[in-house]
């Protein structure tokens, strides 16, 4: 069985950035396992521009952004396997807790070798070993079955990502008249894409009182093309048995229940669903790693390490991002920390380093990371989070006990855009005496 320092599961933007970073920080043997036919992940079908403004300081399309990182992988001669599905990852310390690999009583970290089981057409079912694993599997779209929309199951109902692949990679137009349920970024972008291909988008329907996408996508994809965005509305019926013939839309109340008498019928042959993304964490669950119910991704510390030592997570498998630049930045941290883990520099200090949990007040859905060891952070720690409703004229504040150690004013914050704050290691070290930091949204 071949044993690698680091095995990265997923060859999308997170996996590529993590691999390049791990190599640059001293990891010798790295392998990327990708289930698709090419590297790049979802970026390959995102042919619109707007990528790379933070990372490369220029505007790129998705394939162009992916190509930059694919070239970094090839320049560093990092091996990868395509069309390869990982079906299991073992946890030696869970399966055999008395193993010497899992004993750190002498204060030195010893990395247990994890067995990864994968399958492809060339090698069949095979196993490889990994001293550290980086989870970078991305996310999937929430399907119609999770929405409980009444009606038949006719042709013409697609998730927005599936429609994007059909149009941009396969060259097929899903339909001529469309209604889009949900205002996630992919749905907004597909409203523009279908319009450019000659289809008529009747409306984008959103059950919440705010859009789930970036403000710039609302302006560039809907407003610029005169496509109406109907907030506080949802689809309550789908007409058609063989093919979609139309949908009925109704306004909802504060409990998201349809209001009788507000029904409106749209004739269409296509319904696109852009109703949220779910991190692909089946492998994570098999490892027994604790998942955050708010993100559906694992809880991680400042090194993006899960509660299973040597298993790191980054990108959309950890929490759903709105910008790929943030995915790459986060994945670079995971790659560096995985390389540091492998090198086992110095003694373990897990029992001695103060551990600070990150708590949050009403209005915040989650934070990443959720625990911090100040002594192990880089010079600056990035704390990312999302709010659960729209805030205006407010302040992001971080407290250590009663002391406010960070503040940042914001004119507008919405659930569709991820927020972040950066805290210096010096400030975190000053908080080592407290058990928790508390993140708050305060009105000015």
C-alpha positions as CSV (number, residue, x, y, z in Angstrom):
1,X,0.0,0.0,0.0
2,X,1.4,3.4,-1.0
3,X,1.6,5.8,1.9
4,X,1.5,9.6,1.3
5,X,2.1,12.5,3.6
6,X,-1.1,14.2,2.6
7,X,-4.1,12.9,0.6
8,X,-6.5,15.6,-0.6
9,X,-10.0,14.4,-1.4
10,X,-11.4,16.8,-4.1
11,X,-9.7,18.5,-7.0
12,X,-11.7,21.7,-7.1
13,X,-10.5,25.1,-6.1
14,X,-10.2,24.1,-2.4
15,X,-8.2,20.9,-3.1
16,X,-5.9,22.6,-5.6
17,X,-5.1,25.5,-3.4
18,X,-4.5,23.2,-0.4
19,X,-2.2,21.0,-2.4
20,X,-0.1,23.9,-3.7
21,X,0.2,25.4,-0.2
22,X,1.1,22.1,1.4
23,X,3.8,21.5,-1.1
24,X,5.2,25.1,-0.6
25,X,5.3,24.4,3.2
26,X,7.4,21.3,3.0
27,X,5.1,18.3,2.4
28,X,6.9,15.8,0.3
29,X,4.4,13.4,-1.0
30,X,0.9,14.7,-1.9
31,X,-1.9,13.0,-3.8
32,X,-5.2,14.6,-5.1
33,X,-8.1,12.3,-5.7
34,X,-10.8,13.8,-7.9
35,X,-14.0,12.0,-9.0
36,X,-14.6,14.1,-12.1
37,X,-12.9,13.8,-15.4
38,X,-10.8,16.9,-14.9
39,X,-9.5,19.1,-12.2
40,X,-11.1,22.4,-11.4
41,X,-14.4,21.3,-9.9
42,X,-17.5,23.5,-10.3
43,X,-15.3,26.3,-11.8
44,X,-15.3,24.5,-15.2
45,X,-18.9,25.3,-15.8
46,X,-18.8,28.8,-14.4
47,X,-17.9,30.6,-17.6
48,X,-19.0,34.0,-16.3
49,X,-16.4,36.5,-15.0
50,X,-16.0,38.0,-11.5
51,X,-13.4,35.5,-10.2
52,X,-9.9,36.3,-9.0
53,X,-10.4,39.9,-8.0
54,X,-8.9,39.2,-4.5
55,X,-6.5,36.4,-5.3
56,X,-5.0,37.6,-8.7
57,X,-6.1,41.3,-8.7
58,X,-7.8,40.8,-12.0
59,X,-11.2,39.6,-13.3
60,X,-11.2,36.0,-14.6
61,X,-13.8,33.5,-15.7
62,X,-14.2,30.3,-13.7
63,X,-12.2,28.1,-16.1
64,X,-9.4,30.8,-16.2
65,X,-9.2,30.8,-12.4
66,X,-9.1,27.0,-12.3
67,X,-6.4,27.0,-14.9
68,X,-4.2,29.2,-12.8
69,X,-4.3,26.7,-9.9
70,X,-4.0,23.6,-12.2
71,X,-0.8,25.1,-13.6
72,X,0.5,25.5,-10.0
73,X,-0.2,21.8,-9.4
74,X,1.6,20.8,-12.6
75,X,4.6,23.1,-11.9
76,X,5.0,21.5,-8.5
77,X,4.6,18.0,-10.0
78,X,1.9,17.1,-7.6
79,X,0.3,13.8,-8.7
80,X,-3.5,13.5,-9.0
81,X,-6.0,10.8,-10.0
82,X,-9.1,11.6,-12.0
83,X,-12.4,9.7,-12.3
84,X,-11.6,8.3,-8.8
85,X,-14.2,8.0,-6.1
86,X,-13.2,7.8,-2.5
87,X,-15.6,5.5,-0.7
88,X,-14.1,5.2,2.8
89,X,-11.5,6.7,5.1
90,X,-10.5,4.8,8.2
91,X,-9.7,6.3,11.7
92,X,-7.0,4.2,13.3
93,X,-7.4,5.9,16.7
94,X,-11.1,5.3,16.7
95,X,-10.8,1.7,15.6
96,X,-7.9,0.9,17.9
97,X,-7.5,3.6,20.6
98,X,-4.8,1.6,22.4
99,X,-2.5,1.7,19.4
100,X,0.9,3.2,20.0
101,X,0.2,5.6,17.1
102,X,-2.5,7.2,19.1
103,X,-0.5,7.5,22.3
104,X,0.9,11.0,22.9
105,X,1.9,10.4,26.5
106,X,5.5,11.3,25.7
107,X,4.4,14.7,24.4
108,X,5.3,14.0,20.8
109,X,2.8,13.9,18.1
110,X,2.9,10.6,16.1
111,X,0.7,10.6,13.0
112,X,-1.3,7.4,12.5
113,X,-1.6,6.3,8.9
114,X,-5.2,6.4,7.7
115,X,-6.4,3.9,5.1
116,X,-8.3,5.5,2.2
117,X,-10.4,3.2,0.0
118,X,-11.1,4.4,-3.5
119,X,-12.3,3.1,-6.9
120,X,-11.8,3.9,-10.5
121,X,-11.9,2.1,-13.9
122,X,-8.2,1.6,-14.2
123,X,-7.2,0.3,-10.8
124,X,-10.5,-1.0,-9.6
125,X,-10.9,-1.0,-5.8
126,X,-7.7,0.0,-4.2
127,X,-6.3,1.3,-0.9
128,X,-3.7,4.0,-0.1
129,X,-2.3,5.4,3.2
130,X,-2.3,9.0,4.4
131,X,-0.6,10.6,7.4
132,X,-2.9,13.5,7.0
133,X,-6.2,14.0,5.0
134,X,-7.6,17.3,3.7
135,X,-11.3,17.2,3.0
136,X,-12.2,19.4,0.0
137,X,-15.2,17.6,-1.5
138,X,-17.3,20.8,-2.1
139,X,-21.1,20.8,-1.9
140,X,-24.2,19.7,-3.7
141,X,-27.5,21.4,-4.5
142,X,-30.6,20.9,-2.4
143,X,-33.1,18.9,-4.5
144,X,-36.8,19.2,-5.1
145,X,-37.5,16.4,-2.7
146,X,-36.4,18.6,0.2
147,X,-38.9,21.3,-0.7
148,X,-42.3,19.5,-0.5
149,X,-43.7,21.2,-3.6
150,X,-47.0,19.5,-4.6
151,X,-47.6,18.4,-8.2
152,X,-46.4,15.7,-10.6
153,X,-42.8,15.1,-11.5
154,X,-42.7,16.2,-15.1
155,X,-39.7,16.9,-17.3
156,X,-38.4,20.5,-17.1
157,X,-37.4,20.7,-13.4
158,X,-33.7,21.2,-12.9
159,X,-31.4,22.4,-10.2
160,X,-29.7,25.6,-11.2
161,X,-26.3,23.9,-11.3
162,X,-27.5,21.2,-13.5
163,X,-28.9,23.7,-15.9
164,X,-25.6,25.6,-15.8
165,X,-23.7,22.5,-16.8
166,X,-26.2,21.7,-19.6
167,X,-25.9,25.2,-21.1
168,X,-22.2,25.9,-20.6
169,X,-20.6,22.5,-21.0
170,X,-23.0,20.3,-22.9
171,X,-24.6,22.9,-25.2
172,X,-28.2,22.2,-24.4
173,X,-30.9,24.8,-23.6
174,X,-33.2,23.4,-20.8
175,X,-36.2,25.4,-22.0
176,X,-37.7,28.5,-23.6
177,X,-39.7,30.0,-20.7
178,X,-38.4,29.6,-17.1
179,X,-39.2,30.4,-13.5
180,X,-36.5,30.2,-11.0
181,X,-37.2,29.3,-7.4
182,X,-34.7,30.6,-5.0
183,X,-32.3,33.6,-5.4
184,X,-29.0,31.9,-4.7
185,X,-26.0,33.0,-6.7
186,X,-26.2,30.2,-9.2
187,X,-29.9,30.9,-9.8
188,X,-29.2,34.6,-10.4
189,X,-26.4,33.8,-12.8
190,X,-28.5,31.3,-14.7
191,X,-31.3,33.9,-15.0
192,X,-28.9,36.0,-17.0
193,X,-27.4,33.1,-18.9
194,X,-30.8,31.8,-20.1
195,X,-31.7,35.3,-21.2
196,X,-28.5,35.6,-23.2
197,X,-29.3,32.3,-24.9
198,X,-32.7,33.5,-26.0
199,X,-34.9,32.1,-23.2
200,X,-37.5,34.1,-21.3
201,X,-37.1,34.2,-17.5
202,X,-40.5,35.1,-16.2
203,X,-39.5,35.7,-12.5
204,X,-37.1,34.7,-9.7
205,X,-39.1,33.7,-6.7
206,X,-37.6,33.9,-3.1
207,X,-39.4,32.7,0.0
208,X,-37.3,34.9,2.3
209,X,-37.6,38.7,2.6
210,X,-34.0,39.1,1.2
211,X,-32.0,37.5,-1.6
212,X,-29.7,34.6,-0.9
213,X,-27.2,35.9,-3.4
214,X,-24.6,38.6,-3.7
215,X,-25.8,42.2,-4.3
216,X,-23.8,42.5,-7.4
217,X,-25.4,39.4,-8.9
218,X,-28.9,40.9,-8.3
219,X,-27.9,44.0,-10.1
220,X,-26.0,42.5,-13.0
221,X,-28.2,39.4,-13.6
222,X,-31.7,40.6,-12.8
223,X,-31.9,44.4,-12.7
224,X,-29.9,44.8,-15.9
225,X,-32.2,42.5,-17.8
226,X,-35.5,43.5,-16.3
227,X,-36.1,40.2,-14.6
228,X,-38.5,40.6,-11.5
229,X,-37.3,39.3,-8.1
230,X,-40.4,38.4,-6.0
231,X,-39.4,38.3,-2.3
232,X,-41.6,36.7,0.3
233,X,-43.0,34.4,-2.4
234,X,-42.8,30.7,-3.2
235,X,-44.0,28.1,-5.7
236,X,-47.0,26.2,-4.3
237,X,-48.0,24.1,-7.4
238,X,-46.4,22.7,-10.5
239,X,-48.7,22.1,-13.5
240,X,-48.0,19.5,-16.1
241,X,-47.6,15.8,-16.1
242,X,-45.2,15.0,-19.0
243,X,-43.6,18.4,-19.2
244,X,-43.8,21.5,-17.0
245,X,-46.7,23.7,-18.3
246,X,-46.7,26.4,-15.6
247,X,-46.2,27.1,-11.9
248,X,-48.4,28.8,-9.3
249,X,-46.6,31.4,-7.1
250,X,-48.0,32.8,-3.8
251,X,-47.0,35.3,-1.2
252,X,-46.0,33.9,2.2
253,X,-46.5,35.3,5.7
254,X,-44.0,35.7,8.5
255,X,-44.2,32.0,9.1
256,X,-43.4,31.2,5.4
257,X,-46.9,29.9,4.9
258,X,-48.8,30.8,1.6
259,X,-51.4,33.5,2.0
260,X,-54.7,32.5,0.3
261,X,-55.8,34.9,-2.4
262,X,-52.3,35.9,-3.4
263,X,-51.8,33.1,-6.0
264,X,-50.3,34.1,-9.4
265,X,-49.9,31.7,-12.3
266,X,-46.9,31.7,-14.7
267,X,-46.9,29.7,-17.8
268,X,-43.4,28.1,-18.4
269,X,-41.8,24.9,-19.6
270,X,-38.9,25.0,-17.1
271,X,-38.5,25.4,-13.4
272,X,-35.0,25.9,-12.0
273,X,-34.3,25.4,-8.3
274,X,-31.7,27.5,-6.6
275,X,-32.6,26.7,-3.0
276,X,-29.3,26.2,-1.2
277,X,-26.2,24.2,-1.1
278,X,-25.3,21.3,1.2
279,X,-21.6,20.4,2.0
280,X,-20.7,16.8,0.8
281,X,-19.9,15.3,4.2
282,X,-20.7,11.7,3.9
283,X,-17.1,10.7,4.3
284,X,-16.8,13.2,7.3
285,X,-19.7,11.4,9.0
286,X,-18.1,8.0,8.4
287,X,-15.0,9.3,10.3
288,X,-17.2,10.1,13.3
289,X,-16.3,13.8,13.0
290,X,-18.7,16.2,14.7
291,X,-20.7,18.3,12.3
292,X,-22.0,21.8,12.9
293,X,-25.8,21.8,12.4
294,X,-25.7,25.4,11.1
295,X,-23.2,24.8,8.3
296,X,-23.6,21.0,7.8
297,X,-19.8,21.0,7.8
298,X,-17.4,19.9,10.5
299,X,-16.4,21.9,13.6
300,X,-12.8,23.1,13.1
301,X,-10.1,24.9,15.1
302,X,-7.8,27.7,14.1
303,X,-5.8,25.3,11.9
304,X,-9.0,24.1,10.1
305,X,-8.4,20.7,11.8
306,X,-11.5,18.7,12.7
307,X,-11.9,16.9,16.0
308,X,-10.2,13.9,14.3
309,X,-6.4,14.6,14.5
310,X,-4.8,14.9,11.1
311,X,-8.0,15.5,9.2
312,X,-8.5,19.0,7.9
313,X,-11.4,20.6,6.0
314,X,-11.6,23.6,3.7
315,X,-13.8,25.2,1.1
316,X,-17.5,24.5,0.6
317,X,-17.3,21.1,2.4
318,X,-16.6,23.2,5.6
319,X,-19.1,26.0,5.0
320,X,-20.6,27.4,1.9
321,X,-18.7,30.4,0.5
322,X,-19.8,33.1,-1.9
323,X,-16.4,33.9,-3.4
324,X,-13.9,31.4,-4.7
325,X,-11.1,33.7,-3.6
326,X,-12.1,33.1,0.0
327,X,-12.1,29.3,-0.7
328,X,-8.5,29.5,-2.0
329,X,-7.4,31.6,0.9
330,X,-8.9,29.2,3.4
331,X,-7.6,26.1,1.6
332,X,-4.1,27.6,1.6
333,X,-4.3,27.8,5.4
334,X,-5.4,24.1,5.6
335,X,-2.6,23.0,3.3
336,X,0.0,24.8,5.4
337,X,-1.4,23.5,8.7
338,X,-1.5,19.9,7.3
339,X,2.1,20.2,6.3
340,X,3.0,21.5,9.7
341,X,1.1,18.5,11.2
342,X,3.1,16.1,9.1
343,X,6.5,17.7,10.0
344,X,5.7,17.2,13.8
345,X,7.9,20.1,14.8
346,X,8.5,20.1,18.5
347,X,6.4,18.5,21.3
348,X,2.7,18.3,21.4
349,X,1.2,21.2,23.4
350,X,-2.5,20.2,23.2
351,X,-2.8,19.8,26.9
352,X,-1.0,23.0,27.7
353,X,-2.2,25.5,25.2
354,X,-5.3,27.4,26.4
355,X,-8.3,26.6,24.2
356,X,-10.8,29.4,23.6
357,X,-14.3,28.7,22.3
358,X,-15.9,31.2,20.0
359,X,-19.5,32.0,20.9
360,X,-21.9,34.4,19.1
361,X,-25.0,36.4,19.9
362,X,-28.4,36.5,18.3
363,X,-28.2,37.4,14.6
364,X,-25.2,35.2,13.8
365,X,-25.6,31.7,12.4
366,X,-22.1,30.3,12.9
367,X,-18.4,31.1,13.1
368,X,-15.4,29.3,11.5
369,X,-13.3,28.4,13.4
370,X,-15.4,27.5,16.5
371,X,-12.4,27.0,18.8
372,X,-9.0,28.8,18.9
373,X,-5.6,27.9,20.5
374,X,-4.0,31.4,20.5
375,X,-0.4,30.0,20.8
376,X,-0.9,28.0,17.5
377,X,-2.3,30.8,15.3
378,X,-0.4,32.6,12.7
379,X,0.2,36.3,13.1
380,X,-3.4,37.0,12.0
381,X,-6.4,34.8,12.5
382,X,-9.4,35.2,10.0
383,X,-12.8,34.6,11.7
384,X,-15.6,34.0,9.1
385,X,-19.3,34.1,9.8
386,X,-22.8,34.7,8.4
387,X,-25.7,36.7,9.8
388,X,-29.2,35.3,9.7
389,X,-31.0,38.4,8.6
390,X,-30.3,41.9,7.1
391,X,-28.6,44.4,9.4
392,X,-28.1,48.1,8.7
393,X,-25.9,50.7,10.4
394,X,-24.3,48.2,12.8
395,X,-21.0,47.2,14.3
396,X,-19.3,43.8,14.5
397,X,-17.8,43.5,18.0
398,X,-15.6,40.7,19.5
399,X,-15.5,40.5,23.3
400,X,-13.2,38.7,25.7
401,X,-15.1,38.7,28.8
402,X,-16.4,42.3,29.2
403,X,-13.6,43.8,27.2
404,X,-14.2,44.6,23.5
405,X,-11.0,43.6,21.7
406,X,-12.2,44.2,18.1
407,X,-14.8,46.3,16.4
408,X,-15.7,47.1,12.7
409,X,-18.6,49.2,11.4
410,X,-20.8,47.9,8.6
411,X,-23.5,49.8,6.7
412,X,-25.2,46.7,5.5
413,X,-24.9,43.0,6.2
414,X,-27.0,40.2,4.7
415,X,-27.2,36.4,4.9
416,X,-26.1,36.1,1.2
417,X,-22.7,37.5,1.9
418,X,-20.1,36.0,4.2
419,X,-18.4,38.3,6.7
420,X,-14.9,38.1,8.1
421,X,-12.8,39.8,10.7
422,X,-9.1,39.5,11.2
423,X,-7.6,39.4,14.7
424,X,-3.9,39.6,15.6
425,X,-2.2,36.9,17.5
426,X,-1.1,39.4,20.0
427,X,-4.7,40.2,20.9
428,X,-5.6,36.5,21.1
429,X,-2.7,35.8,23.4
430,X,-4.0,38.5,25.8
431,X,-7.3,36.6,25.9
432,X,-5.8,33.3,26.9
433,X,-7.2,33.6,30.5
434,X,-10.8,33.5,29.3
435,X,-12.7,30.4,28.2
436,X,-14.5,32.1,25.3
437,X,-14.7,34.9,22.9
438,X,-18.1,36.3,22.0
439,X,-19.0,37.7,18.6
440,X,-21.8,40.2,18.6
441,X,-23.7,42.4,16.1
442,X,-24.5,45.8,17.7
443,X,-26.7,48.6,16.4
444,X,-25.0,52.0,16.2
